Amino acid sequence: MRSALLPILLLASLAACGSPAPRDQAAPSVSVQPADFGDVDPTDWQGNGPSGHPVHGIDISRWQGAVDWPTARAAGVNFAYMKATEGGDGLDPMFKENWRAAARAGVPRGAYHFFYHCRPGVEQARWFIRNVPRSAGALPPVLDIEWTPFSPTCTRRPPAAEVRAEAEAFMTALERHYGQAPLIYTTPDFYQENELWRLRGHEFWLRSVAAHPSETYAGQHWTFWQYTGTGTVPGIVGKTDINVFAGTAPAWGEWLAARAQ
């Protein structure tokens, strides 16, 4: 899909509060580029779809292989979240390369952690902190929390109160280290079953590939919307997830100023 927008130069840096670990590089300047993406299995959005949002981006992991970041950036990747860690000992083998290469291409990027329900949240937070640098200009970290029915080691489904408590413990530890409150990424079934709306004061990144988030997560405010898992993006071989930011291009600049490290 395409969305017309003149590039707007935005500064993506903010000194974080507290006394976390030192930053490892200077914050980049970024511009909003119109998205020139495709979708091998598109949804008929009936006028309430992602094309009405000017700021598009991706989330990736090892399964996308090597990314041509300059090409992806020019095609409209205005932000990228990349998988960093999983559970208490899993590290995505492409994370370090993606982290460095996205920054070189001028793509605002952040890291996400795939949560396992078999380890304490604090333990998983330590693993994330061990592997994800605190880089100037980085997007806030993300807690990816959903059920894990296909995991070879952890298919546990704890009660909702425990899920929320461990999520809070994880996010508190990350906020203390990075000086930035993490976002929560989740899916419709997990959100409902665990009453994640009770996690007040947090920003959400919501997966909703068949309907607008306002239909899937009634009443829930969101910052990012993952609208497809079958997207095609220049610079990436095969399918990838595509997301939009909730606001306008100027609002994106304001959000980066407030939330980028």
C-alpha positions as CSV (number, residue, x, y, z in Angstrom):
1,M,0.0,0.0,0.0
2,R,1.0,3.6,-0.4
3,S,0.5,6.7,1.7
4,A,1.5,10.1,0.5
5,L,3.5,12.3,2.8
6,L,6.2,14.8,2.4
7,P,9.3,13.9,4.4
8,I,9.5,15.8,7.7
9,L,12.7,16.0,9.5
10,L,12.4,14.9,13.1
11,L,14.9,14.8,15.9
12,A,14.8,11.5,17.9
13,S,16.6,12.1,21.1
14,L,15.8,12.7,24.7
15,A,17.9,12.4,27.9
16,A,16.3,9.7,30.0
17,C,15.6,10.1,33.7
18,G,17.3,8.3,36.5
19,S,20.8,6.9,36.4
20,P,20.8,3.8,34.1
21,A,23.8,2.4,32.1
22,P,25.7,4.7,29.8
23,R,24.4,5.2,26.2
24,D,26.6,3.7,23.5
25,Q,26.0,6.1,20.6
26,A,24.5,9.5,19.5
27,A,20.8,9.8,18.8
28,P,20.1,9.8,15.0
29,S,17.8,12.3,13.1
30,V,15.0,10.6,11.1
31,S,12.5,11.6,8.5
32,V,9.1,10.2,7.8
33,Q,8.9,8.3,4.5
34,P,5.8,7.2,2.7
35,A,5.2,3.5,2.8
36,D,5.6,1.4,-0.4
37,F,4.7,-2.0,1.0
38,G,2.7,-5.0,-0.3
39,D,0.8,-7.8,1.3
40,V,0.4,-11.3,0.0
41,D,-2.8,-11.8,2.0
42,P,-4.4,-8.4,2.5
43,T,-7.4,-7.6,4.6
44,D,-10.3,-5.6,3.1
45,W,-10.3,-2.9,5.7
46,Q,-13.5,-1.2,4.5
47,G,-12.1,2.3,4.9
48,N,-10.9,1.8,8.5
49,G,-7.5,0.4,7.8
50,P,-3.8,1.2,8.2
51,S,-3.5,3.4,5.1
52,G,-4.9,6.2,7.1
53,H,-1.8,6.3,9.2
54,P,1.3,7.9,7.7
55,V,4.0,6.3,9.9
56,H,4.6,2.7,9.1
57,G,7.3,0.3,10.4
58,I,8.2,-3.4,10.8
59,D,9.0,-5.9,13.4
60,I,11.5,-8.7,12.6
61,S,13.5,-11.6,14.0
62,R,15.9,-14.2,12.6
63,W,13.3,-15.5,10.3
64,Q,13.5,-12.5,8.0
65,G,17.2,-13.2,7.4
66,A,19.6,-10.4,6.4
67,V,17.8,-7.1,5.8
68,D,18.9,-4.5,3.3
69,W,18.2,-1.6,5.7
70,P,18.9,1.3,3.4
71,T,16.4,-0.1,0.9
72,A,13.8,-0.8,3.5
73,R,14.3,2.7,5.0
74,A,13.8,4.3,1.6
75,A,10.6,2.2,1.0
76,G,9.0,3.6,4.1
77,V,10.3,1.7,7.2
78,N,10.1,4.6,9.6
79,F,10.7,2.4,12.7
80,A,11.7,-1.2,13.4
81,Y,11.4,-3.5,16.4
82,M,13.6,-6.5,16.4
83,K,13.6,-9.6,18.5
84,A,16.4,-9.6,21.1
85,T,15.7,-12.2,23.7
86,E,13.4,-15.0,24.7
87,G,12.7,-16.5,28.1
88,G,15.8,-16.5,30.3
89,D,18.5,-17.8,27.9
90,G,17.4,-17.3,24.3
91,L,19.1,-14.7,22.1
92,D,18.0,-14.0,18.5
93,P,21.2,-14.6,16.4
94,M,20.3,-11.7,14.1
95,F,19.8,-9.2,16.8
96,K,23.2,-7.6,17.1
97,E,23.6,-7.2,13.3
98,N,20.0,-5.8,12.9
99,W,20.6,-3.4,15.8
100,R,23.7,-1.9,14.3
101,A,22.6,-2.0,10.7
102,A,19.3,-0.3,11.3
103,A,21.0,2.5,13.2
104,R,23.4,3.0,10.3
105,A,20.5,3.3,7.9
106,G,18.8,5.9,10.1
107,V,15.9,3.7,11.2
108,P,14.7,4.3,14.7
109,R,14.8,0.9,16.3
110,G,13.9,-0.9,19.5
111,A,14.2,-4.3,20.9
112,Y,11.6,-6.8,22.1
113,H,11.6,-9.7,24.5
114,F,9.4,-12.8,24.0
115,F,8.1,-13.7,27.4
116,Y,8.1,-17.3,28.8
117,H,5.7,-18.1,31.6
118,C,8.0,-20.7,33.2
119,R,10.6,-18.1,34.5
120,P,10.2,-15.2,36.8
121,G,9.8,-11.8,35.1
122,V,12.8,-10.3,37.0
123,E,15.0,-13.2,35.7
124,Q,13.9,-12.6,32.1
125,A,14.5,-8.8,32.6
126,R,18.1,-9.5,33.6
127,W,18.7,-11.5,30.5
128,F,17.3,-8.8,28.3
129,I,19.4,-6.1,30.0
130,R,22.5,-8.3,29.6
131,N,22.0,-8.4,25.8
132,V,20.4,-5.1,24.8
133,P,22.5,-2.0,25.0
134,R,21.1,1.3,26.1
135,S,21.6,3.2,22.9
136,A,20.8,6.9,22.5
137,G,17.7,7.4,20.3
138,A,16.5,3.8,20.8
139,L,12.8,3.2,21.0
140,P,11.4,2.0,24.3
141,P,11.8,-1.7,24.9
142,V,8.9,-4.0,24.4
143,L,7.4,-6.9,26.4
144,D,6.0,-9.4,23.9
145,I,3.6,-11.4,26.1
146,E,1.3,-14.1,24.6
147,W,0.6,-17.8,25.0
148,T,3.4,-20.1,23.9
149,P,1.6,-23.3,22.8
150,F,4.3,-24.3,20.4
151,S,7.3,-23.9,22.7
152,P,9.4,-27.0,23.1
153,T,10.1,-26.1,26.8
154,C,7.3,-23.9,28.2
155,T,3.6,-24.2,27.4
156,R,2.5,-23.2,30.9
157,R,-0.6,-21.0,31.2
158,P,-0.6,-19.4,34.7
159,P,-3.6,-17.6,36.2
160,A,-4.2,-14.0,35.0
161,A,-3.2,-12.4,38.3
162,E,0.2,-14.1,38.1
163,V,0.6,-13.2,34.4
164,R,0.1,-9.5,35.2
165,A,2.3,-9.5,38.3
166,E,5.2,-11.1,36.4
167,A,4.7,-8.7,33.5
168,E,4.9,-5.8,35.9
169,A,8.0,-7.1,37.5
170,F,9.7,-7.4,34.1
171,M,8.7,-3.9,33.0
172,T,9.7,-2.3,36.3
173,A,13.2,-3.8,36.1
174,L,13.6,-2.6,32.5
175,E,12.3,0.9,33.3
176,R,14.8,1.1,36.1
177,H,17.7,0.2,33.8
178,Y,16.8,2.0,30.6
179,G,15.0,5.0,32.1
180,Q,12.1,4.2,29.7
181,A,8.8,2.4,30.5
182,P,8.4,-0.6,28.1
183,L,5.5,-1.1,25.8
184,I,3.3,-4.2,25.9
185,Y,2.8,-6.2,22.7
186,T,0.0,-8.8,22.8
187,T,-2.7,-10.7,20.9
188,P,-6.5,-10.6,21.2
189,D,-7.0,-13.9,23.0
190,F,-4.2,-13.2,25.5
191,Y,-5.4,-9.7,26.2
192,Q,-8.9,-10.9,27.0
193,E,-8.0,-14.0,29.0
194,N,-5.5,-12.1,31.2
195,E,-7.5,-8.9,31.5
196,L,-4.5,-6.8,30.4
197,W,-6.5,-3.7,30.5
198,R,-5.8,-3.9,34.2
199,L,-2.2,-3.0,33.5
200,R,-2.8,0.7,33.7
201,G,-0.4,3.4,32.8
202,H,1.3,1.4,30.0
203,E,1.4,1.9,26.3
204,F,0.2,-1.0,24.1
205,W,1.2,-2.4,20.8
206,L,-1.7,-4.5,19.5
207,R,-1.9,-7.3,17.0
208,S,-5.1,-7.1,15.0
209,V,-4.9,-8.5,11.4
210,A,-8.7,-8.9,10.6
211,A,-10.2,-5.8,12.1
212,H,-9.3,-2.4,13.5
213,P,-8.0,-2.5,17.1
214,S,-11.0,-0.5,18.2
215,E,-13.1,-3.5,17.4
216,T,-10.7,-6.2,18.7
217,Y,-9.7,-4.4,21.9
218,A,-12.7,-2.2,22.7
219,G,-11.7,0.8,24.7
220,Q,-8.0,0.1,24.7
221,H,-5.7,3.0,23.6
222,W,-2.7,1.9,21.5
223,T,0.5,3.3,20.2
224,F,1.4,0.7,17.6
225,W,-0.9,-1.6,15.6
226,Q,0.4,-4.7,13.9
227,Y,-2.0,-5.1,11.0
228,T,-0.5,-7.9,9.0
229,G,1.9,-10.8,9.3
230,T,2.1,-11.3,5.5
231,G,3.5,-8.0,4.4
232,T,6.2,-7.5,1.8
233,V,8.8,-4.8,2.2
234,P,11.6,-3.9,-0.3
235,G,14.9,-5.0,1.3
236,I,13.4,-8.0,3.0
237,V,13.1,-11.4,1.4
238,G,9.8,-13.1,2.2
239,K,6.9,-12.0,4.4
240,T,7.2,-9.8,7.5
241,D,5.0,-8.1,10.1
242,I,4.0,-4.5,9.3
243,N,2.8,-1.9,11.9
244,V,1.5,1.6,12.1
245,F,2.0,4.4,14.6
246,A,-1.3,5.7,16.0
247,G,-0.8,9.4,15.2
248,T,0.2,11.8,12.5
249,A,3.7,12.5,11.3
250,P,4.1,15.5,13.7
251,A,2.7,13.4,16.5
252,W,5.4,10.8,15.7
253,G,8.0,13.4,16.1
254,E,6.6,14.4,19.5
255,W,6.4,10.8,20.6
256,L,10.0,10.2,19.7
257,A,11.0,13.3,21.5
258,A,9.2,12.1,24.6
259,R,10.0,8.3,24.4
260,A,13.2,7.8,22.5
261,Q,16.1,7.2,24.9
